[in-house]
Amino acid sequence: MLLIDTVNDVFSEAGKAYRVYKEEFERIGILENLKTLLARAREQGCPVFHAPMSYTESDYTTWKHVSGVHHEMFDNRLFAEGSWGAHFHPDLAPADGEIVIAPHKNIDVLANTDLEVQMRQHDVEYIAVTGMVGTMCVESTARSCMEHGFHVTTSRTRQQPSADALHTTP
């Protein structure tokens, strides 16, 4: 299972981006759903990968080609490297033995991190991709993983995850 951007800036009430997502989070119960998925993955002994996002002050000030979503993140100094906001939310933090990949800076986590190498090192063929933000990082990463030969499942946002939320068929 891959958890994307499960950090304080997004999931903690004091996080810089939380207010943007608060209403939707409450509507779909995202934090509880992610905690349930994570617990089930751990119970089943599935490898768990955590994909943080972070930016340095240099990133904020020197990027020349900044997309709309990056403008929002940069203007608000979201995911500042080393800050509380870029640390994992305590309910979704990595446990001993789980893999934290190199922080990503773009929407597609697979593109510019060690995710693919880590998945191959752990003999991963099937991956469930979840986290934030579904219409950007989750979908982009899921597509890239499929293009690289992985069998991909994405979590659905609904009140209660199904018992087979981590099960996929080729």
N, C-alpha and C positions, 0 to 999 in steps of 0.2 A: 504494500500500500504506500502511496505517495501522498503526503500532506503538504500542500503548497500555501505559503504565507500565513501560517497559523501563529502570528505574532501579536504582541500587545497593541501596536498601532491600529490593528484591525479588530481584534476580539475583546480588548479590555475597554471598559466604559470610559477610562481616562485616555484612551488611544486617540491619536489625531484623526483617524479615519472612521472611528466607531460611529460617530453621529450620522455619517453618510449612510451607513448600513443598518443602523439600529432598528428601524421599523421593520425592515425585511427580515433581519435576524430574528426578531421576536415572532414575526408571522410564521416563519418556517422552522423555528427552533434549531437553528444551525449549530450552535455550540453544543447542545445536548446530542444532536445527531452525530456530530464529529466525534464527540467523546465516546458515544456508543460504537461507532465504526472502529475507532482506535482500540477500544477495549476488546472488541471481537477479533480484530487482527492479532492482537497480542495473545488472546486466549488460544487462537488457532496456530500460533507459532509462525505467523507470516512475517517476512522481513518488512520492516517499516522504515521508510525514507522520509526525511524532513527537508523541505526546500525553503529556506529563508530567502528574503530579499533584503538587500542593504545597499546603501549608497554612501560614498565618502563626500566630504566637502568639495573635493576636486570634481567629483561627478556632477554635483549640483551646479558648479560654476563654469565648467569647461566644455560640457557636451555641446556640440554645434547643431546637431540634428535631433531636436527634442520633439517627441510626439505629444499629442494632446494629453494623454494620460500621464506622461512624464512631466509635463508642465505642472499638472495638479500635484503630483508627488514632490517635485522639486520646490515649487512655490511654498509648500507647507512643510518641507523638510521631513517627509515621511520616510520611514525605514532608515534613519540615520545610523550608520555603522557605529556599533558600540553603545548605542542609546537604549534606554528601557523599551522604547517603542519597537526596536528591531529584535528584542529578545522574545523567545517563544512564550506564548500565553501559558501560564502554569498548568492549566487543564489539558493542554495539547503538547506539552514539552516532550522531547525525546527521553526515553528510558534507557538504561544501560543496555548496550548492545545494538541499539538502533542507529541508523546511519544518518548523519547530517551532511548533506551535500554542500558544495561551495555555494555561497549566496549568488542568486541570479539578479540581473539588472534589467532584463528584458522580459517580455511576456512569455516566451517559450522557454521553459526551464531546461529542456533537453538540449537546446541549441548551444549554450555557452557555459555549461557547468560540467561537473564530473558525474552527472546522473547516469548516463548510459554506461560508463565504465563501472560504476558502483553496482548497477543492476546486473551487468554481465558477470562481475566478480562474485555475485551472490546467486548466480544461476537463475535469475528471474526471467520467466517467459510471460507470465501473467501479471498485470499491474492494475490496481484500482487507483484512480487518480481523483483526488478530492481536495477541498480547501477553498482558497479565495484566489481570484475572483473567477467564478464559473464561466462567464462570457469572455474572459481574456486568458488568464494563465492556465486554468484547468483545461479548457477546450484546446488551446494551442499546444500545450504539452501532450495532451491525449492524442491529438492528430500526429504530432511528431513521433511519439512512441509507436503508433501503428505503422507509420511509414518506415520505422526502423525494425519492424518485425515482431514487436511485442503484441500480445493479446491484451486489449485495454477495456476496462470497465470504468465508467464514471458514476459517481454517486448521484442519486436523484434527490432533489430537495423536496422533502415532504415531512409531515409531522413525525412519523416513526420509520426508521430504516427497517427494511424487511430482514428476515433471518438470513436470507441468501444475498445480502447486499454486497458481500465480498466474493461471491461466486460468479464465474464467467464461463462461457463455453466458447471454444474456438470457432 
